[in-house]
Amino acid sequence: MPNSTEIKGAWNEMKGKIKQKYAELTDDDLTYEEGKDDEMWGRLQQKIGKTKKEIMSLFE
């Protein structure tokens, strides 16, 4: 199980990749707060026009 530092590092890497591919996204769009992950995914889906699964597949 990854620790919080590893998770935070992985998320920061993913944020960078998303921002490179979708320049219209802001840091606010990609802010992850505990308990607000559904809201963040909703913002991404709305702005990018893709499902959560499609967004996640960008990193596989």
CHARMM internal coordinates of N, CA and C (Angstrom, degrees):
IC EDIT
DIST 1 N 1 CA 1.4499
DIST 1 CA 1 C 1.5291
ANGL 1 N 1 CA 1 C 108.57
DIST 1 C 2 N 1.3339
ANGL 1 CA 1 C 2 N 117.81
DIHE 1 N 1 CA 1 C 2 N 126.42
DIST 2 N 2 CA 1.4555
ANGL 1 C 2 N 2 CA 120.30
DIHE 1 CA 1 C 2 N 2 CA -179.07
DIST 2 CA 2 C 1.5308
ANGL 2 N 2 CA 2 C 110.99
DIHE 1 C 2 N 2 CA 2 C -69.51
DIST 2 C 3 N 1.3407
ANGL 2 CA 2 C 3 N 115.35
DIHE 2 N 2 CA 2 C 3 N 148.06
DIST 3 N 3 CA 1.4579
ANGL 2 C 3 N 3 CA 118.57
DIHE 2 CA 2 C 3 N 3 CA 176.76
DIST 3 CA 3 C 1.5212
ANGL 3 N 3 CA 3 C 109.85
DIHE 2 C 3 N 3 CA 3 C -85.25
DIST 3 C 4 N 1.3361
ANGL 3 CA 3 C 4 N 116.75
DIHE 3 N 3 CA 3 C 4 N 175.20
DIST 4 N 4 CA 1.4647
ANGL 3 C 4 N 4 CA 120.52
DIHE 3 CA 3 C 4 N 4 CA -174.32
DIST 4 CA 4 C 1.5274
ANGL 4 N 4 CA 4 C 112.31
DIHE 3 C 4 N 4 CA 4 C -63.64
DIST 4 C 5 N 1.3177
ANGL 4 CA 4 C 5 N 118.04
DIHE 4 N 4 CA 4 C 5 N -32.72
DIST 5 N 5 CA 1.4643
ANGL 4 C 5 N 5 CA 120.72
DIHE 4 CA 4 C 5 N 5 CA 178.40
DIST 5 CA 5 C 1.5209
ANGL 5 N 5 CA 5 C 110.65
DIHE 4 C 5 N 5 CA 5 C -66.87
DIST 5 C 6 N 1.3210
ANGL 5 CA 5 C 6 N 117.52
DIHE 5 N 5 CA 5 C 6 N -41.34
DIST 6 N 6 CA 1.4644
ANGL 5 C 6 N 6 CA 121.54
DIHE 5 CA 5 C 6 N 6 CA 178.33
DIST 6 CA 6 C 1.5283
ANGL 6 N 6 CA 6 C 110.59
DIHE 5 C 6 N 6 CA 6 C -65.62
DIST 6 C 7 N 1.3116
ANGL 6 CA 6 C 7 N 116.61
DIHE 6 N 6 CA 6 C 7 N -41.68
DIST 7 N 7 CA 1.4691
ANGL 6 C 7 N 7 CA 120.79
DIHE 6 CA 6 C 7 N 7 CA 179.52
DIST 7 CA 7 C 1.5231
ANGL 7 N 7 CA 7 C 109.89
DIHE 6 C 7 N 7 CA 7 C -64.13
DIST 7 C 8 N 1.3295
ANGL 7 CA 7 C 8 N 116.62
DIHE 7 N 7 CA 7 C 8 N -45.51
DIST 8 N 8 CA 1.4661
ANGL 7 C 8 N 8 CA 120.22
DIHE 7 CA 7 C 8 N 8 CA -179.89
DIST 8 CA 8 C 1.5286
ANGL 8 N 8 CA 8 C 110.67
DIHE 7 C 8 N 8 CA 8 C -62.42
DIST 8 C 9 N 1.3331
ANGL 8 CA 8 C 9 N 116.71
DIHE 8 N 8 CA 8 C 9 N -41.78
DIST 9 N 9 CA 1.4618
ANGL 8 C 9 N 9 CA 120.27
DIHE 8 CA 8 C 9 N 9 CA 178.36
DIST 9 CA 9 C 1.5158
ANGL 9 N 9 CA 9 C 111.85
DIHE 8 C 9 N 9 CA 9 C -63.31
DIST 9 C 10 N 1.3211
ANGL 9 CA 9 C 10 N 117.10
DIHE 9 N 9 CA 9 C 10 N -42.57
DIST 10 N 10 CA 1.4669
ANGL 9 C 10 N 10 CA 121.02
DIHE 9 CA 9 C 10 N 10 CA 178.80
DIST 10 CA 10 C 1.5240
ANGL 10 N 10 CA 10 C 110.29
DIHE 9 C 10 N 10 CA 10 C -64.15
DIST 10 C 11 N 1.3258
ANGL 10 CA 10 C 11 N 117.03
DIHE 10 N 10 CA 10 C 11 N -40.12
DIST 11 N 11 CA 1.4693
ANGL 10 C 11 N 11 CA 120.09
DIHE 10 CA 10 C 11 N 11 CA 179.97
DIST 11 CA 11 C 1.5280
ANGL 11 N 11 CA 11 C 109.93
DIHE 10 C 11 N 11 CA 11 C -66.53
DIST 11 C 12 N 1.3231
ANGL 11 CA 11 C 12 N 118.13
DIHE 11 N 11 CA 11 C 12 N -41.29
DIST 12 N 12 CA 1.4622
ANGL 11 C 12 N 12 CA 120.48
DIHE 11 CA 11 C 12 N 12 CA 178.81
DIST 12 CA 12 C 1.5228
ANGL 12 N 12 CA 12 C 111.00
DIHE 11 C 12 N 12 CA 12 C -62.18
DIST 12 C 13 N 1.3103
ANGL 12 CA 12 C 13 N 117.45
DIHE 12 N 12 CA 12 C 13 N -38.07
DIST 13 N 13 CA 1.4630
ANGL 12 C 13 N 13 CA 121.35
DIHE 12 CA 12 C 13 N 13 CA 176.81
DIST 13 CA 13 C 1.5259
ANGL 13 N 13 CA 13 C 110.47
DIHE 12 C 13 N 13 CA 13 C -64.99
DIST 13 C 14 N 1.3288
ANGL 13 CA 13 C 14 N 116.99
DIHE 13 N 13 CA 13 C 14 N -44.18
DIST 14 N 14 CA 1.4654
ANGL 13 C 14 N 14 CA 120.69
DIHE 13 CA 13 C 14 N 14 CA 178.38
DIST 14 CA 14 C 1.5234
ANGL 14 N 14 CA 14 C 111.02
DIHE 13 C 14 N 14 CA 14 C -62.92
DIST 14 C 15 N 1.3258
ANGL 14 CA 14 C 15 N 117.34
DIHE 14 N 14 CA 14 C 15 N -41.46
DIST 15 N 15 CA 1.4675
ANGL 14 C 15 N 15 CA 120.91
DIHE 14 CA 14 C 15 N 15 CA 178.64
DIST 15 CA 15 C 1.5163
ANGL 15 N 15 CA 15 C 110.72
DIHE 14 C 15 N 15 CA 15 C -57.80
DIST 15 C 16 N 1.3241
ANGL 15 CA 15 C 16 N 116.03
DIHE 15 N 15 CA 15 C 16 N -44.61
DIST 16 N 16 CA 1.4629
ANGL 15 C 16 N 16 CA 119.87
DIHE 15 CA 15 C 16 N 16 CA 179.54
DIST 16 CA 16 C 1.5123
ANGL 16 N 16 CA 16 C 112.17
DIHE 15 C 16 N 16 CA 16 C -60.69
DIST 16 C 17 N 1.3162
ANGL 16 CA 16 C 17 N 116.68
DIHE 16 N 16 CA 16 C 17 N -42.83
DIST 17 N 17 CA 1.4682
ANGL 16 C 17 N 17 CA 120.62
DIHE 16 CA 16 C 17 N 17 CA 179.67
DIST 17 CA 17 C 1.5234
ANGL 17 N 17 CA 17 C 111.30
DIHE 16 C 17 N 17 CA 17 C -65.68
DIST 17 C 18 N 1.3237
ANGL 17 CA 17 C 18 N 117.03
DIHE 17 N 17 CA 17 C 18 N -41.37
DIST 18 N 18 CA 1.4659
ANGL 17 C 18 N 18 CA 120.75
DIHE 17 CA 17 C 18 N 18 CA 179.18
DIST 18 CA 18 C 1.5221
ANGL 18 N 18 CA 18 C 109.87
DIHE 17 C 18 N 18 CA 18 C -63.41
DIST 18 C 19 N 1.3326
ANGL 18 CA 18 C 19 N 117.06
DIHE 18 N 18 CA 18 C 19 N -45.26
DIST 19 N 19 CA 1.4652
ANGL 18 C 19 N 19 CA 120.51
DIHE 18 CA 18 C 19 N 19 CA -178.51
DIST 19 CA 19 C 1.5246
ANGL 19 N 19 CA 19 C 111.88
DIHE 18 C 19 N 19 CA 19 C -65.13
DIST 19 C 20 N 1.3393
ANGL 19 CA 19 C 20 N 117.68
DIHE 19 N 19 CA 19 C 20 N -33.13
DIST 20 N 20 CA 1.4619
ANGL 19 C 20 N 20 CA 120.11
DIHE 19 CA 19 C 20 N 20 CA 177.04
DIST 20 CA 20 C 1.5200
ANGL 20 N 20 CA 20 C 110.84
DIHE 19 C 20 N 20 CA 20 C -66.39
DIST 20 C 21 N 1.3165
ANGL 20 CA 20 C 21 N 116.46
DIHE 20 N 20 CA 20 C 21 N -39.67
DIST 21 N 21 CA 1.4603
ANGL 20 C 21 N 21 CA 120.72
DIHE 20 CA 20 C 21 N 21 CA -176.64
DIST 21 CA 21 C 1.5243
ANGL 21 N 21 CA 21 C 112.05
DIHE 20 C 21 N 21 CA 21 C -80.07
DIST 21 C 22 N 1.3318
ANGL 21 CA 21 C 22 N 117.15
DIHE 21 N 21 CA 21 C 22 N -33.95
DIST 22 N 22 CA 1.4677
ANGL 21 C 22 N 22 CA 122.38
DIHE 21 CA 21 C 22 N 22 CA -176.51
DIST 22 CA 22 C 1.5154
ANGL 22 N 22 CA 22 C 108.85
DIHE 21 C 22 N 22 CA 22 C -127.08
DIST 22 C 23 N 1.3124
ANGL 22 CA 22 C 23 N 116.51
DIHE 22 N 22 CA 22 C 23 N 84.13
DIST 23 N 23 CA 1.4617
ANGL 22 C 23 N 23 CA 122.58
DIHE 22 CA 22 C 23 N 23 CA -174.39
DIST 23 CA 23 C 1.5253
ANGL 23 N 23 CA 23 C 113.21
DIHE 22 C 23 N 23 CA 23 C -62.82
DIST 23 C 24 N 1.3233
ANGL 23 CA 23 C 24 N 118.24
DIHE 23 N 23 CA 23 C 24 N -20.65
DIST 24 N 24 CA 1.4623
ANGL 23 C 24 N 24 CA 120.34
DIHE 23 CA 23 C 24 N 24 CA -178.44
DIST 24 CA 24 C 1.5309
ANGL 24 N 24 CA 24 C 112.72
DIHE 23 C 24 N 24 CA 24 C -73.08
DIST 24 C 25 N 1.3200
ANGL 24 CA 24 C 25 N 117.44
DIHE 24 N 24 CA 24 C 25 N -10.64
DIST 25 N 25 CA 1.4623
ANGL 24 C 25 N 25 CA 120.77
DIHE 24 CA 24 C 25 N 25 CA 179.24
DIST 25 CA 25 C 1.5239
ANGL 25 N 25 CA 25 C 110.28
DIHE 24 C 25 N 25 CA 25 C -79.96
DIST 25 C 26 N 1.3173
ANGL 25 CA 25 C 26 N 115.69
DIHE 25 N 25 CA 25 C 26 N 142.19
DIST 26 N 26 CA 1.4617
ANGL 25 C 26 N 26 CA 121.37
DIHE 25 CA 25 C 26 N 26 CA 179.45
DIST 26 CA 26 C 1.5254
ANGL 26 N 26 CA 26 C 110.08
DIHE 25 C 26 N 26 CA 26 C -105.85
DIST 26 C 27 N 1.3162
ANGL 26 CA 26 C 27 N 115.84
DIHE 26 N 26 CA 26 C 27 N 170.43
DIST 27 N 27 CA 1.4605
ANGL 26 C 27 N 27 CA 119.85
DIHE 26 CA 26 C 27 N 27 CA 175.07
DIST 27 CA 27 C 1.5250
ANGL 27 N 27 CA 27 C 110.53
DIHE 26 C 27 N 27 CA 27 C -59.95
DIST 27 C 28 N 1.3385
ANGL 27 CA 27 C 28 N 116.84
DIHE 27 N 27 CA 27 C 28 N -36.56
DIST 28 N 28 CA 1.4704
ANGL 27 C 28 N 28 CA 120.26
DIHE 27 CA 27 C 28 N 28 CA 178.10
DIST 28 CA 28 C 1.5249
ANGL 28 N 28 CA 28 C 111.33
DIHE 27 C 28 N 28 CA 28 C -61.26
DIST 28 C 29 N 1.3161
ANGL 28 CA 28 C 29 N 117.23
DIHE 28 N 28 CA 28 C 29 N -38.41
DIST 29 N 29 CA 1.4658
ANGL 28 C 29 N 29 CA 120.77
DIHE 28 CA 28 C 29 N 29 CA 178.76
DIST 29 CA 29 C 1.5246
ANGL 29 N 29 CA 29 C 111.30
DIHE 28 C 29 N 29 CA 29 C -63.82
DIST 29 C 30 N 1.3085
ANGL 29 CA 29 C 30 N 116.26
DIHE 29 N 29 CA 29 C 30 N -30.83
DIST 30 N 30 CA 1.4558
ANGL 29 C 30 N 30 CA 120.85
DIHE 29 CA 29 C 30 N 30 CA -174.43
DIST 30 CA 30 C 1.5257
ANGL 30 N 30 CA 30 C 113.65
DIHE 29 C 30 N 30 CA 30 C -102.73
DIST 30 C 31 N 1.3302
ANGL 30 CA 30 C 31 N 116.71
DIHE 30 N 30 CA 30 C 31 N 9.70
DIST 31 N 31 CA 1.4568
ANGL 30 C 31 N 31 CA 119.96
DIHE 30 CA 30 C 31 N 31 CA 178.75
DIST 31 CA 31 C 1.5160
ANGL 31 N 31 CA 31 C 109.36
DIHE 30 C 31 N 31 CA 31 C -74.82
DIST 31 C 32 N 1.3044
ANGL 31 CA 31 C 32 N 114.25
DIHE 31 N 31 CA 31 C 32 N 124.55
DIST 32 N 32 CA 1.4609
ANGL 31 C 32 N 32 CA 120.64
DIHE 31 CA 31 C 32 N 32 CA 178.84
DIST 32 CA 32 C 1.5156
ANGL 32 N 32 CA 32 C 108.54
DIHE 31 C 32 N 32 CA 32 C -106.35
DIST 32 C 33 N 1.3120
ANGL 32 CA 32 C 33 N 116.10
DIHE 32 N 32 CA 32 C 33 N 120.25
DIST 33 N 33 CA 1.4475
ANGL 32 C 33 N 33 CA 121.41
DIHE 32 CA 32 C 33 N 33 CA 174.39
DIST 33 CA 33 C 1.5137
ANGL 33 N 33 CA 33 C 107.00
DIHE 32 C 33 N 33 CA 33 C -121.51
DIST 33 C 34 N 1.3089
ANGL 33 CA 33 C 34 N 115.11
DIHE 33 N 33 CA 33 C 34 N 139.31
DIST 34 N 34 CA 1.4539
ANGL 33 C 34 N 34 CA 119.71
DIHE 33 CA 33 C 34 N 34 CA -179.56
DIST 34 CA 34 C 1.5218
ANGL 34 N 34 CA 34 C 109.67
DIHE 33 C 34 N 34 CA 34 C -50.98
DIST 34 C 35 N 1.3153
ANGL 34 CA 34 C 35 N 117.30
DIHE 34 N 34 CA 34 C 35 N 130.81
DIST 35 N 35 CA 1.4496
ANGL 34 C 35 N 35 CA 121.99
DIHE 34 CA 34 C 35 N 35 CA 179.67
DIST 35 CA 35 C 1.5143
ANGL 35 N 35 CA 35 C 113.91
DIHE 34 C 35 N 35 CA 35 C 85.66
DIST 35 C 36 N 1.3254
ANGL 35 CA 35 C 36 N 117.62
DIHE 35 N 35 CA 35 C 36 N -5.87
DIST 36 N 36 CA 1.4618
ANGL 35 C 36 N 36 CA 120.63
DIHE 35 CA 35 C 36 N 36 CA -178.73
DIST 36 CA 36 C 1.5203
ANGL 36 N 36 CA 36 C 111.32
DIHE 35 C 36 N 36 CA 36 C -115.94
DIST 36 C 37 N 1.3108
ANGL 36 CA 36 C 37 N 116.81
DIHE 36 N 36 CA 36 C 37 N 17.05
DIST 37 N 37 CA 1.4571
ANGL 36 C 37 N 37 CA 119.05
DIHE 36 CA 36 C 37 N 37 CA -176.89
DIST 37 CA 37 C 1.5218
ANGL 37 N 37 CA 37 C 112.38
DIHE 36 C 37 N 37 CA 37 C -64.43
DIST 37 C 38 N 1.3304
ANGL 37 CA 37 C 38 N 118.27
DIHE 37 N 37 CA 37 C 38 N -36.80
DIST 38 N 38 CA 1.4683
ANGL 37 C 38 N 38 CA 119.98
DIHE 37 CA 37 C 38 N 38 CA 178.42
DIST 38 CA 38 C 1.5229
ANGL 38 N 38 CA 38 C 111.02
DIHE 37 C 38 N 38 CA 38 C -62.72
DIST 38 C 39 N 1.3256
ANGL 38 CA 38 C 39 N 116.34
DIHE 38 N 38 CA 38 C 39 N -39.23
DIST 39 N 39 CA 1.4662
ANGL 38 C 39 N 39 CA 120.44
DIHE 38 CA 38 C 39 N 39 CA 178.63
DIST 39 CA 39 C 1.5306
ANGL 39 N 39 CA 39 C 110.61
DIHE 38 C 39 N 39 CA 39 C -64.03
DIST 39 C 40 N 1.3399
ANGL 39 CA 39 C 40 N 116.63
DIHE 39 N 39 CA 39 C 40 N -42.61
DIST 40 N 40 CA 1.4540
ANGL 39 C 40 N 40 CA 120.64
DIHE 39 CA 39 C 40 N 40 CA 179.24
DIST 40 CA 40 C 1.5227
ANGL 40 N 40 CA 40 C 110.68
DIHE 39 C 40 N 40 CA 40 C -62.64
DIST 40 C 41 N 1.3485
ANGL 40 CA 40 C 41 N 116.99
DIHE 40 N 40 CA 40 C 41 N -46.65
DIST 41 N 41 CA 1.4661
ANGL 40 C 41 N 41 CA 119.93
DIHE 40 CA 40 C 41 N 41 CA 179.92
DIST 41 CA 41 C 1.5290
ANGL 41 N 41 CA 41 C 110.69
DIHE 40 C 41 N 41 CA 41 C -62.53
DIST 41 C 42 N 1.3214
ANGL 41 CA 41 C 42 N 117.27
DIHE 41 N 41 CA 41 C 42 N -37.53
DIST 42 N 42 CA 1.4629
ANGL 41 C 42 N 42 CA 120.88
DIHE 41 CA 41 C 42 N 42 CA 177.17
DIST 42 CA 42 C 1.5104
ANGL 42 N 42 CA 42 C 111.79
DIHE 41 C 42 N 42 CA 42 C -61.38
DIST 42 C 43 N 1.3400
ANGL 42 CA 42 C 43 N 116.88
DIHE 42 N 42 CA 42 C 43 N -43.11
DIST 43 N 43 CA 1.4670
ANGL 42 C 43 N 43 CA 120.66
DIHE 42 CA 42 C 43 N 43 CA 177.32
DIST 43 CA 43 C 1.5199
ANGL 43 N 43 CA 43 C 111.14
DIHE 42 C 43 N 43 CA 43 C -60.85
DIST 43 C 44 N 1.3317
ANGL 43 CA 43 C 44 N 115.37
DIHE 43 N 43 CA 43 C 44 N -46.43
DIST 44 N 44 CA 1.4637
ANGL 43 C 44 N 44 CA 119.17
DIHE 43 CA 43 C 44 N 44 CA -179.73
DIST 44 CA 44 C 1.5153
ANGL 44 N 44 CA 44 C 111.20
DIHE 43 C 44 N 44 CA 44 C -61.73
DIST 44 C 45 N 1.3250
ANGL 44 CA 44 C 45 N 116.46
DIHE 44 N 44 CA 44 C 45 N -45.09
DIST 45 N 45 CA 1.4649
ANGL 44 C 45 N 45 CA 120.16
DIHE 44 CA 44 C 45 N 45 CA -179.44
DIST 45 CA 45 C 1.5230
ANGL 45 N 45 CA 45 C 110.70
DIHE 44 C 45 N 45 CA 45 C -61.49
DIST 45 C 46 N 1.3085
ANGL 45 CA 45 C 46 N 116.63
DIHE 45 N 45 CA 45 C 46 N -41.12
DIST 46 N 46 CA 1.4631
ANGL 45 C 46 N 46 CA 120.76
DIHE 45 CA 45 C 46 N 46 CA -178.79
DIST 46 CA 46 C 1.5279
ANGL 46 N 46 CA 46 C 110.81
DIHE 45 C 46 N 46 CA 46 C -66.83
DIST 46 C 47 N 1.3239
ANGL 46 CA 46 C 47 N 117.74
DIHE 46 N 46 CA 46 C 47 N -46.95
DIST 47 N 47 CA 1.4649
ANGL 46 C 47 N 47 CA 120.58
DIHE 46 CA 46 C 47 N 47 CA -176.60
DIST 47 CA 47 C 1.5219
ANGL 47 N 47 CA 47 C 113.02
DIHE 46 C 47 N 47 CA 47 C -72.59
DIST 47 C 48 N 1.3394
ANGL 47 CA 47 C 48 N 117.23
DIHE 47 N 47 CA 47 C 48 N -38.24
DIST 48 N 48 CA 1.4601
ANGL 47 C 48 N 48 CA 121.09
DIHE 47 CA 47 C 48 N 48 CA -175.82
DIST 48 CA 48 C 1.5231
ANGL 48 N 48 CA 48 C 111.68
DIHE 47 C 48 N 48 CA 48 C -89.16
DIST 48 C 49 N 1.3323
ANGL 48 CA 48 C 49 N 117.14
DIHE 48 N 48 CA 48 C 49 N -27.68
DIST 49 N 49 CA 1.4551
ANGL 48 C 49 N 49 CA 120.52
DIHE 48 CA 48 C 49 N 49 CA -178.90
DIST 49 CA 49 C 1.5136
ANGL 49 N 49 CA 49 C 113.26
DIHE 48 C 49 N 49 CA 49 C 79.07
DIST 49 C 50 N 1.3405
ANGL 49 CA 49 C 50 N 116.44
DIHE 49 N 49 CA 49 C 50 N 27.63
DIST 50 N 50 CA 1.4593
ANGL 49 C 50 N 50 CA 121.03
DIHE 49 CA 49 C 50 N 50 CA 179.16
DIST 50 CA 50 C 1.5254
ANGL 50 N 50 CA 50 C 108.62
DIHE 49 C 50 N 50 CA 50 C -127.73
DIST 50 C 51 N 1.3301
ANGL 50 CA 50 C 51 N 116.02
DIHE 50 N 50 CA 50 C 51 N 160.55
DIST 51 N 51 CA 1.4563
ANGL 50 C 51 N 51 CA 120.78
DIHE 50 CA 50 C 51 N 51 CA 177.46
DIST 51 CA 51 C 1.5248
ANGL 51 N 51 CA 51 C 109.40
DIHE 50 C 51 N 51 CA 51 C -78.47
DIST 51 C 52 N 1.3268
ANGL 51 CA 51 C 52 N 116.38
DIHE 51 N 51 CA 51 C 52 N 164.98
DIST 52 N 52 CA 1.4594
ANGL 51 C 52 N 52 CA 120.72
DIHE 51 CA 51 C 52 N 52 CA 177.41
DIST 52 CA 52 C 1.5219
ANGL 52 N 52 CA 52 C 110.39
DIHE 51 C 52 N 52 CA 52 C -57.97
DIST 52 C 53 N 1.3288
ANGL 52 CA 52 C 53 N 115.59
DIHE 52 N 52 CA 52 C 53 N -41.05
DIST 53 N 53 CA 1.4710
ANGL 52 C 53 N 53 CA 120.44
DIHE 52 CA 52 C 53 N 53 CA -179.83
DIST 53 CA 53 C 1.5253
ANGL 53 N 53 CA 53 C 110.26
DIHE 52 C 53 N 53 CA 53 C -62.28
DIST 53 C 54 N 1.3414
ANGL 53 CA 53 C 54 N 117.56
DIHE 53 N 53 CA 53 C 54 N -41.77
DIST 54 N 54 CA 1.4650
ANGL 53 C 54 N 54 CA 121.26
DIHE 53 CA 53 C 54 N 54 CA -179.98
DIST 54 CA 54 C 1.5363
ANGL 54 N 54 CA 54 C 110.38
DIHE 53 C 54 N 54 CA 54 C -65.42
DIST 54 C 55 N 1.3314
ANGL 54 CA 54 C 55 N 116.31
DIHE 54 N 54 CA 54 C 55 N -40.27
DIST 55 N 55 CA 1.4583
ANGL 54 C 55 N 55 CA 120.20
DIHE 54 CA 54 C 55 N 55 CA 179.02
DIST 55 CA 55 C 1.5172
ANGL 55 N 55 CA 55 C 110.60
DIHE 54 C 55 N 55 CA 55 C -64.61
DIST 55 C 56 N 1.3305
ANGL 55 CA 55 C 56 N 116.05
DIHE 55 N 55 CA 55 C 56 N -45.06
DIST 56 N 56 CA 1.4617
ANGL 55 C 56 N 56 CA 120.21
DIHE 55 CA 55 C 56 N 56 CA -179.80
DIST 56 CA 56 C 1.5254
ANGL 56 N 56 CA 56 C 111.35
DIHE 55 C 56 N 56 CA 56 C -63.69
DIST 56 C 57 N 1.3243
ANGL 56 CA 56 C 57 N 117.60
DIHE 56 N 56 CA 56 C 57 N -31.91
DIST 57 N 57 CA 1.4698
ANGL 56 C 57 N 57 CA 120.31
DIHE 56 CA 56 C 57 N 57 CA -178.68
DIST 57 CA 57 C 1.5318
ANGL 57 N 57 CA 57 C 111.86
DIHE 56 C 57 N 57 CA 57 C -67.47
DIST 57 C 58 N 1.3325
ANGL 57 CA 57 C 58 N 117.43
DIHE 57 N 57 CA 57 C 58 N -17.27
DIST 58 N 58 CA 1.4626
ANGL 57 C 58 N 58 CA 120.40
DIHE 57 CA 57 C 58 N 58 CA 177.19
DIST 58 CA 58 C 1.5186
ANGL 58 N 58 CA 58 C 111.52
DIHE 57 C 58 N 58 CA 58 C -63.77
DIST 58 C 59 N 1.3295
ANGL 58 CA 58 C 59 N 117.00
DIHE 58 N 58 CA 58 C 59 N -19.60
DIST 59 N 59 CA 1.4564
ANGL 58 C 59 N 59 CA 121.23
DIHE 58 CA 58 C 59 N 59 CA -173.67
DIST 59 CA 59 C 1.5103
ANGL 59 N 59 CA 59 C 113.52
DIHE 58 C 59 N 59 CA 59 C -109.16
DIST 59 C 60 N 1.3032
ANGL 59 CA 59 C 60 N 117.01
DIHE 59 N 59 CA 59 C 60 N 6.74
DIST 60 N 60 CA 1.4684
ANGL 59 C 60 N 60 CA 120.06
DIHE 59 CA 59 C 60 N 60 CA -179.95
DIST 60 CA 60 C 1.5033
ANGL 60 N 60 CA 60 C 111.32
DIHE 59 C 60 N 60 CA 60 C -94.16
END
COOR INIT
IC SEED 1 N 1 CA 1 C
IC BUILD
